[in-house]
Amino acid sequence: MKKVFSLLAMAAIVLSVGLSSCAKEDTADSLNVDLNRTATIKGKILINEDETKTEPTWSAPREVVISATVPYTSLNGNAAGGTYVIPSSNISYTASTGEFTITAPVGVSGSVVSVKLSQFTGSVRVADPANAGSSKTINVIWDSQEKDSNSAKPGETVYLDQWELSTDAYYTEVKNAGDKI
């Protein structure tokens, strides 16, 4: 009988500790984002696909993934951490020109919008070191890039500096890229 009483007492203590700890948890503040208070972020992405020429020949990458975020603190005016990821439906890209437009929610006093260009594949014509005076085309992965806007206020259009990606500082050669490029 003593063992049964001890087990019941132990179970009661565990249950009371468990229930009291639940009562002390704070609920998180909701992260309200006013999707009607927006700014427009515009930019352009260009790559040099022929490094054999003295002057770059700029063209737009065919397929890129652009993402954008805004810190919650600038949207809600509170201490919420993290960032709001702008949905892809609010980001448009024109492959023929390299121009993109982002509709971003912003705070009343403005918000910095971070824009990221993910890695993408392509090809580049370069000088062929094995055959002086000739060139070859190599398959490459262009490195991801990131830029921040100035503080964008509601109703404003903010233009980012143009991305001009040229030379191997911006890409890595891929020897076995297969048919993906």
PyRosetta script that sets phi, psi and omega in degrees:
from pyrosetta import init, pose_from_sequence

init()
pose = pose_from_sequence("MKKVFSLLAMAAIVLSVGLSSCAKEDTADSLNVDLNRTATIKGKILINEDETKTEPTWSAPREVVISATVPYTSLNGNAAGGTYVIPSSNISYTASTGEFTITAPVGVSGSVVSVKLSQFTGSVRVADPANAGSSKTINVIWDSQEKDSNSAKPGETVYLDQWELSTDAYYTEVKNAGDKI")
pose.set_psi(1, -36.1)
pose.set_omega(1, -179.7)
pose.set_phi(2, -63.1)
pose.set_psi(2, -38.1)
pose.set_omega(2, 179.8)
pose.set_phi(3, -66.5)
pose.set_psi(3, -42.1)
pose.set_omega(3, 179.5)
pose.set_phi(4, -62.4)
pose.set_psi(4, -44.9)
pose.set_omega(4, 178.9)
pose.set_phi(5, -61.7)
pose.set_psi(5, -42.2)
pose.set_omega(5, 179.5)
pose.set_phi(6, -63.0)
pose.set_psi(6, -42.9)
pose.set_omega(6, 178.7)
pose.set_phi(7, -64.9)
pose.set_psi(7, -40.3)
pose.set_omega(7, 177.9)
pose.set_phi(8, -66.0)
pose.set_psi(8, -39.3)
pose.set_omega(8, 178.7)
pose.set_phi(9, -65.2)
pose.set_psi(9, -43.3)
pose.set_omega(9, 179.1)
pose.set_phi(10, -62.7)
pose.set_psi(10, -43.7)
pose.set_omega(10, 179.3)
pose.set_phi(11, -62.7)
pose.set_psi(11, -40.6)
pose.set_omega(11, 179.1)
pose.set_phi(12, -63.8)
pose.set_psi(12, -40.2)
pose.set_omega(12, 179.6)
pose.set_phi(13, -65.7)
pose.set_psi(13, -47.3)
pose.set_omega(13, -180.0)
pose.set_phi(14, -60.3)
pose.set_psi(14, -43.1)
pose.set_omega(14, -179.9)
pose.set_phi(15, -65.0)
pose.set_psi(15, -42.1)
pose.set_omega(15, -179.4)
pose.set_phi(16, -68.7)
pose.set_psi(16, -37.7)
pose.set_omega(16, 176.8)
pose.set_phi(17, -65.4)
pose.set_psi(17, -43.6)
pose.set_omega(17, 179.3)
pose.set_phi(18, -62.0)
pose.set_psi(18, -43.5)
pose.set_omega(18, -179.4)
pose.set_phi(19, -70.2)
pose.set_psi(19, -37.2)
pose.set_omega(19, -179.4)
pose.set_phi(20, -70.5)
pose.set_psi(20, -31.8)
pose.set_omega(20, 178.9)
pose.set_phi(21, -69.9)
pose.set_psi(21, -30.8)
pose.set_omega(21, 177.6)
pose.set_phi(22, -67.4)
pose.set_psi(22, -34.8)
pose.set_omega(22, -177.6)
pose.set_phi(23, -70.0)
pose.set_psi(23, -22.4)
pose.set_omega(23, -176.6)
pose.set_phi(24, -88.0)
pose.set_psi(24, -8.1)
pose.set_omega(24, -178.1)
pose.set_phi(25, -70.2)
pose.set_psi(25, 137.5)
pose.set_omega(25, 176.2)
pose.set_phi(26, -87.8)
pose.set_psi(26, 139.6)
pose.set_omega(26, 174.4)
pose.set_phi(27, -83.9)
pose.set_psi(27, 143.4)
pose.set_omega(27, -179.1)
pose.set_phi(28, -72.6)
pose.set_psi(28, 144.6)
pose.set_omega(28, 173.3)
pose.set_phi(29, -66.9)
pose.set_psi(29, 141.8)
pose.set_omega(29, 178.3)
pose.set_phi(30, -70.8)
pose.set_psi(30, 146.8)
pose.set_omega(30, -178.7)
pose.set_phi(31, -99.1)
pose.set_psi(31, 85.5)
pose.set_omega(31, -179.2)
pose.set_phi(32, -80.9)
pose.set_psi(32, 127.2)
pose.set_omega(32, 177.9)
pose.set_phi(33, -120.3)
pose.set_psi(33, 120.2)
pose.set_omega(33, 179.0)
pose.set_phi(34, -79.9)
pose.set_psi(34, 101.0)
pose.set_omega(34, -177.0)
pose.set_phi(35, -77.3)
pose.set_psi(35, -3.2)
pose.set_omega(35, 177.0)
pose.set_phi(36, -93.0)
pose.set_psi(36, -13.9)
pose.set_omega(36, 179.3)
pose.set_phi(37, -100.4)
pose.set_psi(37, 97.0)
pose.set_omega(37, -171.8)
pose.set_phi(38, -128.8)
pose.set_psi(38, 162.8)
pose.set_omega(38, 170.3)
pose.set_phi(39, -127.7)
pose.set_psi(39, 160.4)
pose.set_omega(39, 178.7)
pose.set_phi(40, -109.7)
pose.set_psi(40, 129.2)
pose.set_omega(40, 177.5)
pose.set_phi(41, -111.2)
pose.set_psi(41, 127.5)
pose.set_omega(41, -179.3)
pose.set_phi(42, -123.8)
pose.set_psi(42, 150.1)
pose.set_omega(42, 178.0)
pose.set_phi(43, -164.1)
pose.set_psi(43, -178.6)
pose.set_omega(43, -177.9)
pose.set_phi(44, -146.1)
pose.set_psi(44, 138.7)
pose.set_omega(44, 179.6)
pose.set_phi(45, -118.1)
pose.set_psi(45, 123.9)
pose.set_omega(45, 178.5)
pose.set_phi(46, -130.5)
pose.set_psi(46, 145.2)
pose.set_omega(46, 176.8)
pose.set_phi(47, -126.5)
pose.set_psi(47, 152.8)
pose.set_omega(47, 175.1)
pose.set_phi(48, -101.1)
pose.set_psi(48, 108.0)
pose.set_omega(48, -177.7)
pose.set_phi(49, -91.3)
pose.set_psi(49, 1.5)
pose.set_omega(49, 179.5)
pose.set_phi(50, -138.6)
pose.set_psi(50, 97.5)
pose.set_omega(50, -178.5)
pose.set_phi(51, -86.8)
pose.set_psi(51, 3.9)
pose.set_omega(51, 179.3)
pose.set_phi(52, -81.3)
pose.set_psi(52, -14.9)
pose.set_omega(52, -179.9)
pose.set_phi(53, -91.4)
pose.set_psi(53, 150.6)
pose.set_omega(53, 179.9)
pose.set_phi(54, -66.1)
pose.set_psi(54, -43.4)
pose.set_omega(54, 177.6)
pose.set_phi(55, -97.4)
pose.set_psi(55, 136.2)
pose.set_omega(55, 179.2)
pose.set_phi(56, -60.8)
pose.set_psi(56, 143.5)
pose.set_omega(56, 173.3)
pose.set_phi(57, -107.1)
pose.set_psi(57, 98.6)
pose.set_omega(57, -172.8)
pose.set_phi(58, -79.3)
pose.set_psi(58, 138.0)
pose.set_omega(58, 173.2)
pose.set_phi(59, -144.5)
pose.set_psi(59, 165.6)
pose.set_omega(59, -179.0)
pose.set_phi(60, -91.6)
pose.set_psi(60, 140.3)
pose.set_omega(60, 173.9)
pose.set_phi(61, -65.1)
pose.set_psi(61, 145.0)
pose.set_omega(61, -177.0)
pose.set_phi(62, -72.1)
pose.set_psi(62, -49.6)
pose.set_omega(62, -176.8)
pose.set_phi(63, -128.1)
pose.set_psi(63, 117.2)
pose.set_omega(63, 175.7)
pose.set_phi(64, -135.1)
pose.set_psi(64, 156.9)
pose.set_omega(64, 174.1)
pose.set_phi(65, -114.7)
pose.set_psi(65, 121.4)
pose.set_omega(65, 179.6)
pose.set_phi(66, -111.0)
pose.set_psi(66, 132.8)
pose.set_omega(66, 175.8)
pose.set_phi(67, -128.7)
pose.set_psi(67, 159.9)
pose.set_omega(67, -178.9)
pose.set_phi(68, -148.1)
pose.set_psi(68, 147.6)
pose.set_omega(68, 179.7)
pose.set_phi(69, -137.7)
pose.set_psi(69, 158.2)
pose.set_omega(69, 176.1)
pose.set_phi(70, -134.6)
pose.set_psi(70, 133.8)
pose.set_omega(70, 177.9)
pose.set_phi(71, -64.1)
pose.set_psi(71, 134.8)
pose.set_omega(71, 178.4)
pose.set_phi(72, -58.0)
pose.set_psi(72, -34.2)
pose.set_omega(72, -177.5)
pose.set_phi(73, -59.7)
pose.set_psi(73, -33.8)
pose.set_omega(73, -179.7)
pose.set_phi(74, -81.4)
pose.set_psi(74, -17.1)
pose.set_omega(74, 179.7)
pose.set_phi(75, -88.8)
pose.set_psi(75, -34.7)
pose.set_omega(75, -172.2)
pose.set_phi(76, -109.8)
pose.set_psi(76, -12.1)
pose.set_omega(76, -178.2)
pose.set_phi(77, 67.4)
pose.set_psi(77, 22.3)
pose.set_omega(77, 177.3)
pose.set_phi(78, -126.4)
pose.set_psi(78, -171.8)
pose.set_omega(78, -175.0)
pose.set_phi(79, -92.2)
pose.set_psi(79, 19.1)
pose.set_omega(79, 179.8)
pose.set_phi(80, -62.3)
pose.set_psi(80, 133.3)
pose.set_omega(80, 179.0)
pose.set_phi(81, -87.7)
pose.set_psi(81, 172.9)
pose.set_omega(81, 175.2)
pose.set_phi(82, 88.9)
pose.set_psi(82, -173.1)
pose.set_omega(82, -176.8)
pose.set_phi(83, -133.7)
pose.set_psi(83, 151.6)
pose.set_omega(83, 174.7)
pose.set_phi(84, -90.2)
pose.set_psi(84, 124.3)
pose.set_omega(84, 178.3)
pose.set_phi(85, -89.3)
pose.set_psi(85, 121.3)
pose.set_omega(85, -179.3)
pose.set_phi(86, -72.4)
pose.set_psi(86, 127.9)
pose.set_omega(86, -178.3)
pose.set_phi(87, -61.9)
pose.set_psi(87, 148.0)
pose.set_omega(87, -179.2)
pose.set_phi(88, -61.2)
pose.set_psi(88, -23.3)
pose.set_omega(88, 177.9)
pose.set_phi(89, -67.1)
pose.set_psi(89, -15.5)
pose.set_omega(89, 178.2)
pose.set_phi(90, -97.8)
pose.set_psi(90, 8.9)
pose.set_omega(90, -178.8)
pose.set_phi(91, -124.9)
pose.set_psi(91, 124.9)
pose.set_omega(91, 177.0)
pose.set_phi(92, -121.1)
pose.set_psi(92, 147.0)
pose.set_omega(92, -179.8)
pose.set_phi(93, -136.4)
pose.set_psi(93, 134.6)
pose.set_omega(93, 177.6)
pose.set_phi(94, -108.9)
pose.set_psi(94, 108.7)
pose.set_omega(94, -174.8)
pose.set_phi(95, -65.9)
pose.set_psi(95, -25.3)
pose.set_omega(95, -178.8)
pose.set_phi(96, -74.7)
pose.set_psi(96, -25.5)
pose.set_omega(96, -177.5)
pose.set_phi(97, -118.2)
pose.set_psi(97, -17.8)
pose.set_omega(97, -176.6)
pose.set_phi(98, 81.8)
pose.set_psi(98, 6.7)
pose.set_omega(98, -177.8)
pose.set_phi(99, -85.8)
pose.set_psi(99, 142.7)
pose.set_omega(99, 176.4)
pose.set_phi(100, -131.8)
pose.set_psi(100, 155.3)
pose.set_omega(100, 177.7)
pose.set_phi(101, -135.5)
pose.set_psi(101, 134.5)
pose.set_omega(101, 179.3)
pose.set_phi(102, -125.9)
pose.set_psi(102, 129.8)
pose.set_omega(102, 172.3)
pose.set_phi(103, -99.5)
pose.set_psi(103, 111.8)
pose.set_omega(103, -172.2)
pose.set_phi(104, -117.9)
pose.set_psi(104, 134.3)
pose.set_omega(104, 172.2)
pose.set_phi(105, -67.7)
pose.set_psi(105, 141.8)
pose.set_omega(105, 180.0)
pose.set_phi(106, -137.5)
pose.set_psi(106, 159.6)
pose.set_omega(106, 177.3)
pose.set_phi(107, -77.9)
pose.set_psi(107, 166.1)
pose.set_omega(107, -178.6)
pose.set_phi(108, -56.8)
pose.set_psi(108, -42.4)
pose.set_omega(108, -178.4)
pose.set_phi(109, -92.1)
pose.set_psi(109, 6.4)
pose.set_omega(109, 176.5)
pose.set_phi(110, 106.9)
pose.set_psi(110, 158.9)
pose.set_omega(110, -179.9)
pose.set_phi(111, -145.4)
pose.set_psi(111, 146.2)
pose.set_omega(111, 172.6)
pose.set_phi(112, -86.0)
pose.set_psi(112, 128.5)
pose.set_omega(112, 179.1)
pose.set_phi(113, -106.2)
pose.set_psi(113, 123.3)
pose.set_omega(113, 177.3)
pose.set_phi(114, -93.5)
pose.set_psi(114, 125.6)
pose.set_omega(114, -178.3)
pose.set_phi(115, -114.2)
pose.set_psi(115, 129.9)
pose.set_omega(115, -178.5)
pose.set_phi(116, -123.7)
pose.set_psi(116, 134.0)
pose.set_omega(116, 175.0)
pose.set_phi(117, -104.0)
pose.set_psi(117, 115.4)
pose.set_omega(117, -178.4)
pose.set_phi(118, -74.1)
pose.set_psi(118, 164.8)
pose.set_omega(118, 176.3)
pose.set_phi(119, -56.6)
pose.set_psi(119, 148.0)
pose.set_omega(119, 175.6)
pose.set_phi(120, -148.1)
pose.set_psi(120, 159.6)
pose.set_omega(120, -176.7)
pose.set_phi(121, -98.9)
pose.set_psi(121, 160.3)
pose.set_omega(121, 177.8)
pose.set_phi(122, -177.1)
pose.set_psi(122, -164.7)
pose.set_omega(122, 176.7)
pose.set_phi(123, -138.7)
pose.set_psi(123, 155.3)
pose.set_omega(123, -177.8)
pose.set_phi(124, -139.2)
pose.set_psi(124, 137.1)
pose.set_omega(124, 174.4)
pose.set_phi(125, -88.8)
pose.set_psi(125, 125.9)
pose.set_omega(125, -178.7)
pose.set_phi(126, -131.5)
pose.set_psi(126, 163.4)
pose.set_omega(126, 174.7)
pose.set_phi(127, -64.3)
pose.set_psi(127, 141.4)
pose.set_omega(127, 179.3)
pose.set_phi(128, -94.7)
pose.set_psi(128, 107.4)
pose.set_omega(128, -177.2)
pose.set_phi(129, -65.5)
pose.set_psi(129, -21.6)
pose.set_omega(129, 179.7)
pose.set_phi(130, -77.3)
pose.set_psi(130, -24.0)
pose.set_omega(130, -179.0)
pose.set_phi(131, -130.5)
pose.set_psi(131, 97.0)
pose.set_omega(131, -177.7)
pose.set_phi(132, -53.7)
pose.set_psi(132, 134.0)
pose.set_omega(132, 178.0)
pose.set_phi(133, 83.6)
pose.set_psi(133, -2.2)
pose.set_omega(133, 179.0)
pose.set_phi(134, -114.4)
pose.set_psi(134, 172.8)
pose.set_omega(134, -178.5)
pose.set_phi(135, -132.5)
pose.set_psi(135, 168.2)
pose.set_omega(135, 177.0)
pose.set_phi(136, -145.5)
pose.set_psi(136, 159.0)
pose.set_omega(136, 177.4)
pose.set_phi(137, -103.2)
pose.set_psi(137, 130.9)
pose.set_omega(137, 178.9)
pose.set_phi(138, -117.0)
pose.set_psi(138, 149.5)
pose.set_omega(138, 174.5)
pose.set_phi(139, -87.2)
pose.set_psi(139, 138.0)
pose.set_omega(139, -174.8)
pose.set_phi(140, -137.2)
pose.set_psi(140, 161.2)
pose.set_omega(140, 166.7)
pose.set_phi(141, -115.0)
pose.set_psi(141, 117.1)
pose.set_omega(141, 177.3)
pose.set_phi(142, -74.8)
pose.set_psi(142, 136.2)
pose.set_omega(142, -177.8)
pose.set_phi(143, -71.4)
pose.set_psi(143, 153.3)
pose.set_omega(143, 176.6)
pose.set_phi(144, -69.3)
pose.set_psi(144, 153.1)
pose.set_omega(144, -178.4)
pose.set_phi(145, -134.4)
pose.set_psi(145, 156.1)
pose.set_omega(145, 178.7)
pose.set_phi(146, -144.7)
pose.set_psi(146, 140.5)
pose.set_omega(146, 176.3)
pose.set_phi(147, -139.5)
pose.set_psi(147, 149.8)
pose.set_omega(147, 174.9)
pose.set_phi(148, -110.5)
pose.set_psi(148, 142.4)
pose.set_omega(148, 174.7)
pose.set_phi(149, -79.1)
pose.set_psi(149, 164.9)
pose.set_omega(149, 165.6)
pose.set_phi(150, -68.9)
pose.set_psi(150, 175.1)
pose.set_omega(150, 179.3)
pose.set_phi(151, -63.3)
pose.set_psi(151, 110.3)
pose.set_omega(151, -178.5)
pose.set_phi(152, -89.2)
pose.set_psi(152, 126.0)
pose.set_omega(152, -179.2)
pose.set_phi(153, -100.0)
pose.set_psi(153, 157.7)
pose.set_omega(153, -179.8)
pose.set_phi(154, -52.6)
pose.set_psi(154, 133.4)
pose.set_omega(154, 178.4)
pose.set_phi(155, 84.4)
pose.set_psi(155, -10.1)
pose.set_omega(155, -178.1)
pose.set_phi(156, -83.1)
pose.set_psi(156, 157.7)
pose.set_omega(156, 168.1)
pose.set_phi(157, -115.5)
pose.set_psi(157, 124.3)
pose.set_omega(157, -179.2)
pose.set_phi(158, -112.6)
pose.set_psi(158, 130.6)
pose.set_omega(158, 179.7)
pose.set_phi(159, -103.6)
pose.set_psi(159, 122.5)
pose.set_omega(159, 175.5)
pose.set_phi(160, -80.3)
pose.set_psi(160, 154.0)
pose.set_omega(160, 173.3)
pose.set_phi(161, -59.7)
pose.set_psi(161, 143.5)
pose.set_omega(161, -178.3)
pose.set_phi(162, -66.1)
pose.set_psi(162, 136.1)
pose.set_omega(162, 173.1)
pose.set_phi(163, -82.1)
pose.set_psi(163, 121.9)
pose.set_omega(163, 174.2)
pose.set_phi(164, -123.6)
pose.set_psi(164, 101.9)
pose.set_omega(164, -175.1)
pose.set_phi(165, -99.2)
pose.set_psi(165, 116.7)
pose.set_omega(165, -178.3)
pose.set_phi(166, -146.4)
pose.set_psi(166, 147.9)
pose.set_omega(166, 180.0)
pose.set_phi(167, 75.2)
pose.set_psi(167, 165.3)
pose.set_omega(167, -175.4)
pose.set_phi(168, -69.6)
pose.set_psi(168, 1.0)
pose.set_omega(168, 172.6)
pose.set_phi(169, -68.9)
pose.set_psi(169, -19.5)
pose.set_omega(169, -175.9)
pose.set_phi(170, -110.7)
pose.set_psi(170, -4.4)
pose.set_omega(170, -179.1)
pose.set_phi(171, -143.8)
pose.set_psi(171, 166.8)
pose.set_omega(171, 175.6)
pose.set_phi(172, -125.4)
pose.set_psi(172, 132.4)
pose.set_omega(172, 178.0)
pose.set_phi(173, -69.5)
pose.set_psi(173, 140.2)
pose.set_omega(173, 178.1)
pose.set_phi(174, -117.1)
pose.set_psi(174, 113.2)
pose.set_omega(174, -176.5)
pose.set_phi(175, -70.6)
pose.set_psi(175, -41.3)
pose.set_omega(175, -175.6)
pose.set_phi(176, -118.7)
pose.set_psi(176, 66.3)
pose.set_omega(176, -176.4)
pose.set_phi(177, -80.7)
pose.set_psi(177, -18.3)
pose.set_omega(177, 179.6)
pose.set_phi(178, 69.5)
pose.set_psi(178, -150.0)
pose.set_omega(178, -175.6)
pose.set_phi(179, -88.2)
pose.set_psi(179, 5.3)
pose.set_omega(179, -176.8)
pose.set_phi(180, -71.7)
pose.set_psi(180, -19.1)
pose.set_omega(180, -174.5)
pose.set_phi(181, -101.8)
pose.dump_pdb("model.pdb")
